[in-house]
């Protein structure tokens, strides 16, 4: 239930490349537009706006200056226009718009992400990495904070030297712009939900060298699930400006409070002991009325960039993140050894839980990047050193287990008042842990010929850990971990077949430390493996449309795989397995006319275990994502759009619960009432399809058809 901070500074070299070509073009156009300002007497005066701001707008973190087409990875971008059009106010909802990524929402407040058959265990904000405990993310970030979300699929070993073969998610925060202005939004949703949001930018000095931006959002959201209610408030402020002629300083702070009442901890039990699959109403929940899951998150960061020479920049980053969780939860499950529900839907027992946890993350990164001439050609380089430290503490409260523990529940679905809240006593247990990650990295893009380019790099890490394990058997204090040291090389090649068509290959070793324990409570060795990818990228329609086709293969050796429950200790244990992923992806994204945009993505996957048979059956082998919007020619104030996702059938690990293939489609209509006012109507799950949201760790039913209305006003 906590998040680890894990540095991924080599990802700075490539991860933030997604969407940079668009950000650079927008920033350059913005600077040109802002070169003049009208004075009160109708004249015009020059305002100096440095090129530095252009480099910072929507870039997040400085990386090698490469466009998406020139990057030897499959990359997708979800920009703020897509997020707004489809009403994706939470980060998980926004990620569902992306190609090749699956969201496993197996609880109401926790979800896992996977791509190419493996859990995504690395996410970033502006290129600063955070690992997700067990690939699990608690809560959702408000998507209104972000300029775009980048999805880099495949081994993040090419990007960071550590991690698995799934990919990396990078959230790019909004940054100050070169003009005053903003917007306000009001949304009315189903079940009495409402949302208010404000985004405003202000140039703070006459010469435009300093600017600030404030983003605020508040969402009060009821649910189709019994008793569930979310209240989320977010505020984010950022200021940037010049320090002398060659320096640039950025500092920002964000705070989010998220309260969830009656959350589901654990998921639905959907199989019968006698065989067959249970079917319940979509509103069914295992929770009780007295439960909650409240989180608080504070994140402060400072960036300083200094231009050492016209083509060289030194960048220092300091980031501090502190998260607290207060929970009162209720878990409904089957007793050990029981295969499923009774035929009358009874058989579940309850387990109350109360805790308070704190996680603190501190990160320092220093890197040097620039371009140089050699052998008659121009090349680029980034090199850096970083260190991150995480400290976590969790305390649980006790209760009389004879009275309140493992008591039988009525037949499901039951009400929210069938299991009384325990009388909580003092602290029952406290666990704490600490980890420190030190990394030295370097990456260079070398122009071997006019058409052939190479990306080569190396990443060396040292990981030190002590205290409690976050996985396996819920860890105890004082666990002894040997220090982990690993050096990983990587290489990628690109070749310009024509000015508009590029072919590429990439190869990376992958490495990931594991905290899961085996049957004898011994920690598993780190997972190691290799990942290869080859593809073709092409630009069409005067560079307005980009298509990508990629084939990939990855093998992860010794991957921690859930093996079962020890009956004597009632704890989980894991075994190392070799898992292989193979497949291909295709995506087309961009404009197909002056007023029409399209994204179409397809993924086909084969995932096998050490015996050569299919494994991880909850991962869909085939997915199709689509988005299309256009402005109506006969009524230019009106824009219409449709988007959705189709996936093949899946089942849980025991193959006792199955979800057949299904299509989810969403639509929107946006109408410009006045010059500054736009009205938008969203309809989610157009066909009112009933489906199970994910089966990796259980499952809950997805939302039925829902309608919302928004008003956007430009300030």
ROLOBA-723449 format. One record per residue (C-alpha): residue in three letters; z, x, y. Coordinates in steps of 0.5 Angstrom, whole numbers, padded with zeros to 4 digits, always signed. Each point is the difference from the previous one (the first is absolute). Layout:
% residues N
alaZXY...
END
This chain:
% residues 715
unk+0000+0000+0000unk-0001+0006+0005unk-0005+0004+0002unk-0001+0007-0001unk-0003+0005+0006unk-0005+0004-0003unk-0004+0005+0004unk-0008+0000-0001unk-0002+0004+0005unk-0006+0002-0003unk-0002-0007+0000unk-0001+0001+0008unk-0006+0004-0002unk-0004-0005-0003unk+0004-0007+0000unk+0000-0002+0007unk-0008+0002-0001unk-0001-0008-0002unk-0002-0003+0007unk+0000+0006+0004unk-0008-0001+0002unk+0001-0007+0002unk+0007+0002+0004unk-0004+0006+0003unk-0006-0004+0002unk+0005-0005+0003unk+0004+0005+0004unk-0006+0003+0003unk-0003-0006+0002unk+0007-0002+0003unk+0001+0006+0004unk-0007+0000+0003unk+0002-0007+0002unk+0006+0002+0003unk-0003+0005+0004unk+0000-0004+0006unk+0005-0005+0003unk-0001-0005+0006unk+0004+0001+0006unk+0003-0006+0004unk-0006+0001+0005unk-0005-0001-0005unk-0002+0008+0000unk+0001+0004-0006unk+0004+0006-0002unk+0000+0005-0005unk+0006+0000-0005unk+0000+0006-0005unk+0001-0002-0007unk+0001+0006-0005unk-0004+0001-0006unk+0007+0000-0004unk+0001-0007+0001unk-0006-0001-0003unk+0002+0004-0006unk+0006-0004-0001unk-0002-0007+0000unk+0001-0003-0006unk+0000+0007-0004unk+0007+0000-0002unk+0000+0007-0002unk-0005+0006+0001unk-0004+0002-0006unk-0007+0003-0001unk-0005-0003+0004unk-0004-0003-0005unk-0003-0007+0000unk+0001-0005-0006unk-0007+0001-0003unk+0001+0008+0000unk+0007-0001-0004unk+0000+0001-0008unk+0004-0006-0001unk-0001-0007-0001unk+0003-0003+0007unk+0001-0007+0003unk+0002-0002+0006unk+0004-0007+0002unk+0000+0000+0008unk+0004-0005+0004unk-0006-0005+0001unk+0000-0001-0007unk+0008-0001+0000unk-0001-0004+0006unk-0005-0005-0003unk+0003-0001-0007unk+0007-0001+0003unk+0003+0006-0004unk+0006+0001+0004unk+0004+0004-0006unk-0003+0007-0002unk+0000-0003-0008unk-0004-0006+0003unk-0005+0005+0003unk-0001+0005-0006unk-0002-0006-0004unk-0007+0000+0005unk-0001+0007-0003unk-0005+0003-0005unk+0003+0002-0007unk+0007-0001+0001unk+0005-0005-0003unk+0006-0003+0002unk+0005-0001-0005unk+0005-0005+0004unk+0005-0001-0006unk+0006-0002+0004unk+0000-0003+0007unk+0002+0006+0004unk-0002+0006-0005unk-0007+0001-0002unk-0004+0006-0003unk-0007+0003+0002unk-0005+0002-0005unk-0007+0003+0000unk-0005+0003-0005unk+0006-0002-0005unk+0006+0004+0002unk+0005-0002+0005unk-0001+0002+0007unk+0006+0004+0002unk-0001+0003+0006unk-0001-0003+0007unk-0001+0003+0007unk+0001-0002+0007unk-0004+0004+0005unk-0001+0005-0006unk+0008+0001-0001unk+0001-0002-0007unk+0005-0004-0004unk+0001-0001-0007unk+0001-0007-0003unk+0006+0000-0005unk-0004-0001-0007unk-0006-0002+0004unk+0004-0006+0003unk+0001-0002+0007unk+0005-0004+0003unk-0002-0006+0005unk-0006+0001+0004unk-0001+0003+0007unk-0003-0004+0005unk-0008+0001+0001unk+0000-0001+0007unk+0003+0007+0001unk-0007+0003-0003unk-0006+0002+0003unk-0003+0000-0007unk+0002+0001-0007unk-0004+0006-0004unk+0000+0000-0008unk-0002+0006-0003unk-0002-0001-0007unk+0001+0005-0006unk+0004+0006-0001unk+0005+0002+0007unk+0000+0007-0003unk-0006+0001+0003unk+0004-0002+0007unk+0007+0002-0002unk+0000+0004-0006unk+0005-0004-0003unk+0000-0007-0003unk-0004-0004-0005unk-0008-0003+0000unk+0001-0006+0003unk-0001+0001+0008unk+0004+0000+0007unk+0001-0005+0005unk+0000+0002+0007unk+0003-0005+0005unk-0003+0002+0007unk+0005-0002+0006unk-0003-0003+0006unk+0000+0005+0006unk+0000+0000+0007unk-0007-0001+0003unk-0003+0002+0007unk+0000-0007+0003unk+0005-0006+0002unk+0000-0006-0004unk+0002-0003-0007unk+0001-0007-0003unk+0005-0005-0002unk-0001-0004-0007unk+0004-0007-0002unk-0001-0002-0007unk+0002-0007-0004unk+0000+0001-0007unk+0002-0005-0006unk+0007-0002-0002unk+0002+0001+0007unk-0002+0007+0001unk-0001+0003+0007unk-0002+0007+0003unk+0000+0003+0007unk-0003+0007+0001unk-0001+0004+0006unk-0004+0007+0001unk-0001+0003+0007unk-0002+0006+0003unk+0002+0003+0006unk-0003+0007+0004unk+0006+0003+0003unk-0003+0005+0005unk-0006-0001+0005unk-0003+0006-0003unk+0000-0003-0007unk+0003+0006-0004unk+0006-0005-0002unk+0000-0007-0003unk+0005-0004-0005unk-0001-0006-0004unk+0005-0005-0003unk-0001-0004-0006unk+0004-0006-0002unk+0000-0005-0005unk+0005-0005-0003unk-0002-0005-0006unk+0004-0005-0003unk-0003-0002-0007unk+0002-0006-0005unk-0003+0000-0007unk-0003-0004-0005unk+0005+0003-0005unk+0007-0003+0000unk+0005+0002+0005unk-0004+0006+0002unk+0000+0002+0008unk-0002+0006+0003unk+0002+0002+0007unk-0004+0007+0003unk+0001+0003+0007unk-0004+0006+0002unk+0000+0004+0006unk-0004+0007+0001unk-0001+0004+0006unk-0004+0006+0001unk-0001+0005+0007unk-0005+0005+0000unk-0002+0005+0005unk-0002+0007+0003unk+0005+0006+0000unk-0004+0005+0005unk-0007+0001-0001unk+0000+0001-0008unk+0006-0004-0003unk+0000-0007-0002unk+0007-0003-0002unk+0001-0007-0004unk+0006-0003-0001unk+0002-0007-0003unk+0005-0004-0003unk-0001-0007-0005unk+0006-0004-0002unk-0001-0006-0006unk+0005-0005-0002unk-0002-0004-0006unk+0004-0005-0003unk-0002-0004-0006unk+0004-0006-0003unk+0000-0002-0007unk-0004+0006-0002unk-0002+0000-0008unk+0002+0007-0003unk-0003+0000-0006unk-0006-0004-0002unk-0001-0007-0004unk+0000+0000-0008unk-0006-0003-0002unk+0000+0001-0008unk+0003-0004-0005unk+0004+0003-0006unk-0004-0004-0005unk-0007+0002+0003unk-0004-0003+0006unk+0000+0001+0008unk+0005-0004+0004unk-0003-0004+0006unk+0004-0002+0006unk-0001-0003+0007unk-0002+0006+0005unk+0006-0002+0004unk+0005+0003-0005unk+0005+0005+0001unk+0005+0004-0004unk+0004+0001+0007unk+0007-0003+0002unk+0001-0003+0007unk+0006+0005+0001unk-0005+0006+0000unk-0003+0004+0005unk-0004+0007+0001unk+0001+0003+0007unk-0003+0006+0002unk+0000+0004+0007unk-0005+0006+0001unk+0000+0005+0006unk-0005+0005+0001unk-0001+0005+0005unk-0005+0006+0001unk-0002+0005+0005unk-0007+0004+0000unk-0002+0006+0004unk-0007+0002+0000unk-0002+0007+0004unk-0007+0002+0001unk+0000+0007-0001unk-0007+0001+0001unk-0006-0005+0000unk-0001+0000-0007unk+0007+0001-0002unk+0006-0005+0000unk+0008+0001-0002unk+0003-0006-0002unk+0008-0001-0001unk+0003-0007-0003unk+0007-0002-0001unk+0001-0007-0003unk+0007-0003-0002unk+0000-0006-0004unk+0007-0004-0002unk+0000-0007-0004unk+0005-0004-0002unk+0001-0005-0005unk+0005-0006-0001unk-0001-0004-0006unk+0003-0006-0004unk-0005-0001-0006unk+0000-0004-0006unk-0004+0002-0007unk-0002-0005-0005unk-0002+0003-0007unk+0000+0000-0007unk+0006+0003-0004unk-0002+0006-0004unk-0004-0001-0006unk-0002-0007+0002unk-0008-0001+0000unk-0001-0005+0005unk+0002-0007+0002unk+0003-0006-0004unk-0005-0005-0001unk+0004-0005+0005unk-0001+0006+0005unk+0007+0002-0001unk+0003+0007-0002unk+0001+0004+0007unk+0006+0003+0002unk+0002+0002+0007unk+0002+0007+0003unk+0003+0000+0007unk+0000+0006+0004unk+0002+0003+0007unk-0002+0006+0004unk+0000+0004+0006unk-0005+0006+0000unk-0002+0005+0006unk-0006+0005-0001unk-0001+0005+0006unk-0007+0004+0000unk-0001+0006+0005unk-0007+0004+0000unk-0002+0006+0004unk-0007+0002+0000unk-0004+0006+0003unk-0007+0001-0001unk-0006+0004+0003unk-0007-0003+0000unk-0007+0002+0003unk-0007+0002-0001unk-0003+0007+0000unk-0007+0004-0001unk-0001+0004-0006unk-0007+0002-0004unk-0004-0004+0006unk+0003-0006-0001unk+0006-0005+0002unk+0006-0001-0004unk+0007-0004+0001unk+0007+0002-0003unk+0007-0003+0000unk+0006+0004-0002unk+0007-0002+0000unk+0008+0000-0002unk+0004-0006-0001unk+0007-0002-0002unk+0003-0007-0002unk+0007-0002-0002unk+0002-0007-0003unk+0007-0002-0001unk+0002-0007-0003unk+0007-0003-0001unk+0001-0007-0004unk+0006-0004-0001unk+0001-0006-0004unk+0006-0005+0000unk+0003-0002-0007unk+0002-0007-0002unk+0004-0003-0006unk-0006+0000-0006unk+0004-0004-0004unk-0001-0006+0004unk-0006+0002+0004unk-0004+0004-0004unk-0006-0001-0005unk+0002-0008+0000unk-0006-0004-0003unk-0004-0004+0005unk-0003-0007-0001unk-0007-0002-0002unk-0005+0003+0005unk-0002-0001+0005unk+0007-0001+0002unk+0003-0002+0007unk+0003+0005+0005unk+0007-0002-0001unk+0001+0001-0007unk+0003+0007+0000unk+0006+0001+0004unk+0001+0006+0005unk+0005+0005-0003unk+0006+0002+0004unk-0002+0007+0001unk+0005+0005+0000unk+0000+0007+0002unk-0005+0006-0001unk-0002+0000-0007unk-0004+0006+0000unk-0003+0005+0005unk-0006+0004-0001unk-0003+0005+0005unk-0006+0005-0001unk-0004+0005+0004unk-0007+0004+0000unk-0003+0005+0004unk-0008+0001+0000unk-0003+0007+0003unk-0007+0000+0000unk-0005+0006+0002unk-0007-0003+0001unk-0007+0002+0002unk-0007-0003+0000unk-0007+0002+0002unk-0007-0003+0001unk-0005+0005-0001unk-0007-0001+0002unk-0004+0004-0006unk-0006-0002+0002unk-0003-0005+0005unk+0000-0005-0005unk+0006+0002-0005unk+0007+0000+0002unk+0006+0001-0004unk+0008-0002+0001unk+0004+0005-0003unk+0008+0000+0001unk+0006+0002-0003unk+0007-0003+0000unk+0007+0003-0002unk+0006-0004-0001unk+0008+0001-0001unk+0004-0006-0002unk+0007+0000+0000unk+0004-0006-0003unk+0008-0001-0001unk+0004-0007-0001unk-0002-0006-0003unk-0007-0002-0003unk-0003-0006+0003unk-0004-0002-0007unk+0002+0000-0007unk+0007-0002-0002unk+0002-0001+0007unk+0002+0007+0001unk+0007+0003+0001unk+0002+0005+0005unk+0000+0007-0001unk-0006+0000-0004unk-0003+0007-0001unk-0007+0001+0002unk-0004+0007-0001unk-0004+0001+0007unk-0007-0001-0001unk-0005+0005+0002unk-0008-0002+0000unk-0006+0003+0003unk-0007-0005+0000unk-0007+0002+0002unk-0005-0005+0001unk-0007+0000+0002unk-0006-0005+0002unk-0007+0001+0001unk-0005-0004+0005unk-0007+0001+0000unk-0005-0004+0005unk-0006-0002-0004unk-0002-0003+0007unk+0003-0001+0006unk+0002-0007-0002unk+0002+0001-0007unk+0005+0005-0003unk+0002+0002-0007unk+0007+0002-0002unk+0005+0003-0005unk+0007+0001+0000unk+0005+0003-0005unk+0007+0001+0001unk+0006+0001-0005unk+0006-0005+0001unk+0007+0001-0001unk+0006-0005+0001unk+0008+0001-0001unk+0003-0006-0004unk+0007-0002+0000unk-0001-0005-0006unk+0005+0002-0006unk-0002+0000-0008unk+0004-0003-0005unk+0005+0005+0000unk+0001-0001+0007unk-0004+0007+0002unk-0004+0000+0006unk-0008+0000-0002unk-0004+0006+0002unk-0005+0000+0006unk-0006-0004-0001unk-0006+0005+0000unk-0008-0002+0000unk-0007+0001+0003unk-0004-0005+0004unk-0008+0001+0001unk-0004-0005+0004unk-0008+0000+0002unk-0003-0004+0005unk-0006-0002+0005unk+0001-0003+0007unk-0005-0002+0004unk-0001-0003+0007unk-0005-0006+0002unk-0002-0004+0006unk+0001+0006+0005unk+0007+0002-0003unk+0003-0007+0000unk+0000-0001-0007unk+0004+0005-0005unk-0001-0001-0007unk+0004+0004-0006unk-0001+0001-0007unk+0005+0004-0004unk+0001+0002-0007unk+0007+0003-0002unk+0004+0002-0006unk+0008+0002+0000unk+0005+0002-0005unk+0007+0000+0001unk+0004+0004-0005unk+0007-0002-0002unk+0000-0006+0005unk+0007-0004-0001unk-0001-0006-0004unk+0005-0006-0001unk+0002+0001-0007unk+0005-0006+0000unk+0008-0001+0000unk+0005+0004-0004unk+0004-0006-0003unk+0007+0004+0000unk+0000+0002+0007unk-0005-0006+0003unk-0004+0005+0004unk-0007+0002+0001unk-0004+0006-0003unk-0006+0003+0001unk-0005+0004-0004unk-0006+0005+0002unk-0007-0002-0001unk-0007+0003+0001unk-0004-0006+0004unk-0007+0001+0002unk-0004-0004+0005unk-0007-0001+0001unk-0005-0004+0004unk-0004-0001+0006unk+0001-0003+0007unk-0006-0003+0005unk+0002-0002+0007unk-0005-0002+0006unk+0003-0001+0007unk-0002-0001+0007unk-0004-0004+0004unk-0007-0004-0003unk-0002-0002+0007unk+0003-0001+0007unk+0005-0005-0001unk+0001+0000-0008unk+0005+0005-0004unk+0000+0001-0007unk+0005+0003-0005unk-0002+0000-0008unk+0004+0004-0005unk+0000+0001-0007unk+0004+0003-0005unk-0001+0001-0008unk+0005+0004-0004unk+0002+0002-0007unk+0007+0002-0001unk+0003+0003-0007unk+0006+0003-0003unk+0001+0006-0004unk-0003-0004-0006unk-0006-0002+0003unk+0002-0007+0001unk+0000-0004+0006unk+0007+0001+0004unk+0003-0003+0006unk-0003-0007-0001unk+0003-0003+0006unk-0006+0004+0004unk-0006-0004+0001unk-0006+0004-0003unk-0005-0003+0005unk+0001-0002+0007unk-0004-0003+0006unk+0002+0000+0007unk-0004-0003+0006unk+0000-0002+0007unk-0005-0003+0005unk+0000-0002+0007unk-0005-0002+0005unk-0001-0003+0007unk-0004-0007+0000unk-0006+0001+0004unk+0000-0007+0002unk+0007+0000+0002unk+0001+0007+0002unk+0008-0001+0002unk+0001-0002-0008unk+0001+0006-0005unk+0000-0002-0008unk+0003+0004-0005unk+0001+0000-0008unk+0004+0005-0004unk+0003+0000-0007unk+0001+0004-0007unk-0002-0001-0007unk+0003+0003-0006unk+0000+0001-0007unk+0005-0003-0005unk+0007+0004-0001unk+0006-0001-0004unk+0007+0003+0000unk+0001+0006-0005unk+0003-0004-0005unk-0007-0004+0000unk+0005-0006+0000unk-0002-0003+0007unk-0007+0000+0002unk-0004-0002+0007unk-0007-0001-0001unk-0006+0002+0005unk+0001-0003+0007unk-0003+0000+0007unk+0004-0001+0006unk-0004-0002+0007unk+0002+0000+0007unk-0003-0002+0006unk+0000+0000+0008unk-0003-0003+0006unk+0001+0003+0007unk-0002-0004+0006unk+0001+0003+0007unk+0002-0006+0004unk+0000+0004+0006unk-0001+0007+0003unk+0006+0003-0002unk+0003-0006-0006unk-0002+0000-0007unk+0002-0005-0005unk+0000+0002-0007unk+0000-0005-0007unk+0002+0004-0006unk+0000-0003-0007unk+0002+0004-0006unk-0001-0002-0007unk-0006-0004+0001unk+0000-0003-0007unk+0007-0001-0001unk+0000+0005-0006unk+0006+0000-0004unk+0001+0007-0002unk+0006+0006-0002unk+0000+0005+0005unk+0001+0006-0004unk+0003+0002-0007unk+0002+0007+0000unk+0007-0002+0001unk+0000-0007-0001unk-0003-0005+0004unk+0000-0006+0005unk-0005-0005+0002unk-0004+0001+0006unk+0000-0004+0006unk-0004-0007+0000unk-0005-0002+0005unk+0003+0002+0007unk-0003-0002+0007unk+0002+0004+0007unk-0002-0001+0007unk+0001+0006+0005unk-0001+0001+0008unk-0002+0007+0003unk+0000+0001+0007unk-0002+0006+0003unk+0004+0003+0006
END
